[in-house]
Amino acid sequence: MAYAGTKTYIDGTVLHMWMLSETSQQLACMCAAEGLPAHCEAKSEYRRREILGERLLVKRIVGQSATLRHNADDDPYIEGCQAHITIAHTRGLLCIGLNATHRMGVDVERYGRRVLGVRDFYVNDEEKTWLDTGDVDGHMVAWMAKEAIFKAVGERQQVGNYASDITVDRFATPHRGQQLAHQGGFKATPYYLHTTMGDRYMITFACAKQYIQKTQIHNQL
C-alpha cells in the first residue's frame, strides 16, 4: 500500500491518497501489525480491501487511537476527532479528506464510459443544452461534481433527485493532465468545485462557497 501524498484545497481541506494494490489478506496482516482490527465481514474482495485500507490510512493520518465509524446517513466520522472527513475510492486508489471546521466531499473515479448510460439520472434539461452527448470526460466531471456535493451536503435525505436538486454550472471540459475550478449548487446553496484530471483517475472536491469566502477573509487578516 503506497502512500501517494496529499493535496490541499483552497478551503484548507487536506486530501490523503494511497495506491491500494494489496489483497485483502495482505491488508489484514498489515492491520494486525499496526494493532488495528484485521477482521472484515464484507463479502466481496473489493469491499474488504476498501475497508481494511481505510483503517490503515486513518491511522496514518490521525494516530493509533483513531477508529473510523459511520452514522445513520452512512457518513464517515472518526471517533473522538472533531474534524470532518470524506472518503472516496475506486479500483487502485483510496482518498480520505479532512477539514477541521466544515463539511466537504470528494469523489474519485477511473475514466470510463458508463456515465453515459445513466445520463438521465443526473443531468437535468438545462445541463443537457451545453453538455454534449459524446463528451465522456465532461459527463464524468458533471457526475463526480454531483457526487462530491452529495457527500458535502450532510443530511443526504434532503437530496431527492440528483438531476434537479444538485446542479453543475457550465464548464469547458479540461484535457487530461489539467485541473478545473468550477461551480455547482445544492438547491439555493452555491458550491465550489475543483476537478483534477490525472492520467488514470479523476478526483473532484466540493464544499459550500461560503467556506471559501471565510477562508479567504481569514487569510487576509
C-alpha positions as a printed Julia matrix, in Angstrom:
221×3 Matrix{Float64}:
   0.0     0.0     0.0
   1.9     3.06   -1.26
   1.16    6.45    0.27
   0.68    8.81   -2.67
   0.91   12.09   -0.78
  -1.56   14.89   -0.11
  -3.43   17.61   -1.92
  -4.57   20.79   -0.1
  -7.61   22.69   -1.33
  -8.38   26.39   -1.04
 -10.67   25.91    1.98
  -7.97   24.1     3.98
  -9.13   20.54    3.28
  -6.22   18.1     3.1
  -6.74   15.06    0.88
  -4.59   12.0     1.62
  -4.13    9.45   -1.19
  -2.99    5.81   -1.12
  -2.45    3.47   -4.04
  -4.32    0.33   -2.99
  -2.67   -2.66   -4.65
  -2.65   -5.37   -1.96
  -5.09   -8.23   -1.49
  -7.46   -8.19    1.47
  -5.33  -10.88    3.15
  -2.23   -8.73    2.83
  -4.09   -5.7     4.17
  -5.44   -7.73    7.08
  -1.88   -8.7     8.01
  -0.84   -5.04    7.78
  -3.73   -4.07   10.07
  -2.74   -6.72   12.62
   0.85   -5.48   12.55
  -0.39   -1.94   13.25
  -2.6    -3.05   16.13
  -5.79   -2.49   14.13
  -8.77   -4.84   13.73
  -7.9    -7.29   10.96
 -11.29   -8.95   10.62
 -13.69   -7.73    7.93
 -17.08   -9.28    7.21
 -17.61   -7.71    3.79
 -18.48  -10.37    1.22
 -16.6    -9.06   -1.8
 -12.81   -8.92   -2.05
 -13.08   -5.4    -3.45
 -15.06   -4.1    -0.46
 -12.78   -5.86    2.06
  -9.79   -4.12    0.51
 -11.52   -0.76    0.82
 -12.47   -1.2     4.48
  -9.08   -2.51    5.58
  -7.31    0.18    3.57
  -9.43    2.86    5.24
  -8.36    1.63    8.68
  -4.69    1.83    7.74
  -4.91    5.27    6.15
  -6.94    6.76    9.0
  -4.32    5.54   11.46
  -1.57    7.11    9.37
  -3.43   10.43    9.29
  -4.77   10.66   12.85
  -2.89    8.16   15.0
  -3.16    4.88   16.86
  -6.4     5.61   18.73
  -8.38    6.58   15.63
 -11.49    4.47   14.98
 -13.49    5.01   11.81
 -17.26    4.74   12.12
 -20.38    5.67   10.12
 -23.51    7.5    11.27
 -27.15    6.82   10.35
 -26.66    8.56    6.98
 -23.62    6.31    6.35
 -21.37    9.37    6.62
 -17.91    8.52    7.99
 -16.54   10.04   11.17
 -13.51    9.4    13.36
 -14.4     8.56   16.94
 -13.08   11.2    19.31
 -11.98   13.51   16.46
 -13.84   16.76   15.68
 -12.51   17.05   12.13
 -14.89   16.44    9.23
 -13.95   13.52    6.98
 -14.83   12.39    3.49
 -13.81    9.09    1.87
 -13.68    8.07   -1.78
 -12.24    5.04   -3.52
 -12.07    3.39   -6.87
 -10.09    0.39   -8.05
  -6.49    1.05   -7.09
  -6.9     4.38   -5.28
  -8.17    5.36   -1.82
  -8.68    9.02   -0.84
  -9.5    10.45    2.59
 -10.05   14.18    3.08
 -10.12   16.03    6.41
 -11.2    19.55    7.32
 -11.09   20.97   10.84
 -14.1    23.3    10.55
 -16.67   22.28    7.93
 -18.16   19.57    5.74
 -16.84   18.85    2.27
 -16.94   15.97   -0.2
 -14.6    14.15   -2.56
 -15.24   11.67   -5.35
 -12.66    9.65   -7.31
 -13.19    7.53  -10.41
 -11.29    5.73  -13.13
 -12.02    7.01  -16.6
 -14.82    5.15  -18.35
 -17.93    5.45  -20.48
 -20.5     4.1   -18.02
 -21.57    7.64  -17.07
 -23.23    7.98  -20.49
 -25.58    5.07  -19.81
 -27.15    6.77  -16.78
 -27.12   10.32  -18.16
 -30.81   10.99  -17.49
 -30.36   10.14  -13.81
 -28.05   13.05  -13.06
 -28.14   15.53  -15.98
 -31.05   17.97  -15.98
 -32.63   19.63  -19.01
 -30.62   22.84  -18.7
 -27.32   20.95  -18.38
 -28.21   18.9   -21.47
 -28.21   22.12  -23.54
 -24.44   22.5   -23.15
 -23.14   19.04  -22.14
 -22.51   17.24  -25.44
 -23.79   13.66  -25.55
 -20.42   12.41  -26.85
 -18.29   14.19  -24.24
 -17.39   11.27  -21.96
 -14.94   13.18  -19.76
 -17.39   16.08  -19.48
 -20.07   13.72  -18.23
 -17.6    12.32  -15.71
 -16.9    15.85  -14.45
 -20.64   16.51  -14.06
 -21.35   13.17  -12.38
 -18.44   13.43   -9.97
 -19.27   17.04   -9.12
 -22.76   15.95   -8.08
 -21.37   13.0    -6.12
 -18.94   15.3    -4.26
 -21.69   17.83   -3.49
 -23.95   14.99   -2.32
 -21.28   13.92    0.18
 -20.78   17.52    1.33
 -24.48   18.15    1.95
 -24.57   16.05    5.09
 -28.22   15.14    5.58
 -28.48   13.05    2.45
 -32.22   12.51    2.72
 -32.53   16.14    1.62
 -31.41   15.08   -1.86
 -34.49   13.74   -3.61
 -33.26   13.99   -7.19
 -29.68   14.17   -8.47
 -30.67   15.94  -11.67
 -32.79   18.72  -10.18
 -31.6    19.14   -6.58
 -27.87   19.18   -7.39
 -26.74   21.32  -10.32
 -23.46   21.97  -12.13
 -22.69   25.28  -13.82
 -21.48   25.26  -17.4
 -17.78   24.41  -17.78
 -15.29   23.7   -20.54
 -14.13   20.09  -20.28
 -10.4    20.1   -19.45
  -7.88   17.82  -21.08
  -6.38   15.0   -19.04
  -3.48   16.28  -17.01
  -5.25   19.59  -16.33
  -7.26   20.96  -13.41
 -10.6    22.74  -13.37
 -12.1    25.12  -10.8
 -15.84   25.33  -11.38
 -19.17   25.76   -9.61
 -22.36   23.93   -8.79
 -25.17   24.09   -6.3
 -27.5    22.25   -3.99
 -30.91   23.91   -4.12
 -30.18   27.53   -3.08
 -26.62   26.9    -1.83
 -23.72   27.55   -4.25
 -20.78   25.12   -4.17
 -17.13   25.46   -5.09
 -15.8    22.56   -7.17
 -12.29   21.51   -8.12
 -11.57   18.65  -10.53
  -8.15   17.11  -11.15
  -7.76   15.15  -14.39
  -5.0    12.61  -13.75
  -3.62   10.0   -16.13
  -5.8     7.17  -14.79
  -8.08    8.83  -12.25
 -10.27   11.89  -11.91
 -10.68   13.5    -8.46
 -13.38   16.06   -7.67
 -13.68   18.13   -4.5
 -16.72   20.13   -3.31
 -17.58   22.48   -0.46
 -20.13   25.24    0.03
 -18.77   28.53   -1.34
 -19.32   30.27    1.98
 -16.36   28.33    3.38
 -14.11   29.52    0.57
 -15.05   33.12    1.31
 -14.42   32.66    5.04
 -11.02   31.12    4.33
 -10.03   33.99    2.04
 -11.08   36.58    4.63
  -9.13   34.73    7.35
  -6.02   34.62    5.16
  -6.23   38.38    4.59
  -6.31   39.21    8.32
